[in-house]
Amino acid sequence: MERSELSSDDDEEQPRTLAEQLATIVSGQRLRVLIVGGGIAGATLAAALQRHDITAAILERSVDPEADGYMLGLIPLGGNVLHALGLWDAYARESVPIHAYALHDGTGALIRHYPLASITDRFGDWRGVERGRLLDLLLDRVAPVVRGGTVASFMPVAHGLAVTFSDDSTERFDVVIGADGMGSHLRDLLLQVGDISVFDTGWGGYVAWAHADGLDLDVYREAWGPGFGMGMYPVPGRVGLFLGGPNHALSTRSLGEAAHDLRQHLIYGPFARALDQLERNQPAFYWRMADVRADHWVEGRVALLGDAGAGFLPTAGVGASAAMEAAYELAQRLASTKSAGVLDALLAFEARERPRVEQLQRSSRWIGRFMFVESKTLTWARDHAMQHVGLDTVLSDVEQIMSTARLSLRHHA
């Protein structure tokens, strides 16, 4: 080997530790904020803090940025946060407005069509967006995400926390926010086992994509039969699908087999068409319908946010919006305090947001009990009852939370 080649190798910059990368981001900040988890909750918090001239550091355990992932429906609660962050126009370009919800029976026949105007006229748009596109919008406003690591431990020091990372490096922060999702590692470090509860429906399903040819792009559709279900959730240019059933029956089936099985039941209209238009060669992602709840979110200078504190079933379509509103509220609390007042700010945040989030979580569980049914008799009774139940009844908790939101901007594209 030539000497010049050796010199070149020796001169190459060595990879910096996680602590060094994160410390560079928060250097000189009036509040040194570490956000663990680069999903919707963490990205919203970072973007909201940036509006207050606080640059937070985000640590994400995944090495590569996520692809588009799955579909999200943002109720006005989440959309109004994006408006407050100055992201509404970009969000509107990357999403589609949802004007109605349609409930179908196990053959695909329509039970009832619910216009959403009673909600959107009062609170703002309800829109469908790909998760990856929304993340891109939020992360474009913040410092680059530091990837490939997580928190190993933390301990109190004078006016802060000494945080040790998975590469054994250590750095001091004023506050640490765990936004690392339903399977939160930070939550496991922060709380005892008895402080965490799980609600498991016993159901799950594949999340997939279908071409949008001939399908409505402004209507959410769901069909529920005894022991199976399917949802259709449009985003720009395509439709996200949920192919569901009890875990004991479905989790051993492939995506293609699950689609074939549903096609035998859903013989009418848009569901049959969507199943025939499944995008080929897409990754098979199976989502178990279970949620999680921490009985408190704050310990010292560490707080949980989003799914880490209260993970949602997707049944009411409110989880992402609830996390975004909570993140915005937390940013306001942190931005108005100094390091010495962090604990009070976190406790005030929890006192306001945890009851609201848990109310929405209960609503998602309640709706799930009606969706996830295996008995033919109970399925018939539910379908008959839904012919007479208004959407305001089903979404009463959601409407109550939106009516008391700080960000009730009633913004429309």
Secondary structure, 3 states (H helix, E strand, C coil): CCHHHHHHHHHCCCCCCHHHHHHHHHCCCCCCEEEECCCHHHHHHHHHHHCCCCCCEEEECCCCCCCCCCEEEECHHHHHHHHHCCCHHHHHHCEEECCEEEEECCCCCEEEEEECHHHHHHHCCCEEEEHHHHHHHHHCCCCCCEECCCEEEEEEECCEEEEEECCCCEEEECEEEECCCCCCHHHHHHCCHHHEEEEEEEEEEEEEEEECCCCCCCEEEEEEECCEEEEEEEECCEEEEEEEEEHHHHCCCCHHHHHHHHHHHCCCHHHHHHHHCECCCCCCEEEEEEEEEECCCEECCEEECHHHCEECCCCCCCHHHHHHHHHHHHHHHHHCCCHHHHHHHHHHHHHHHHHHHHHHHHHHHHHHHHHCCCCHHHHHHHHHHHCCCCHHHHCHHHHHHHHCCCCCCCCCC
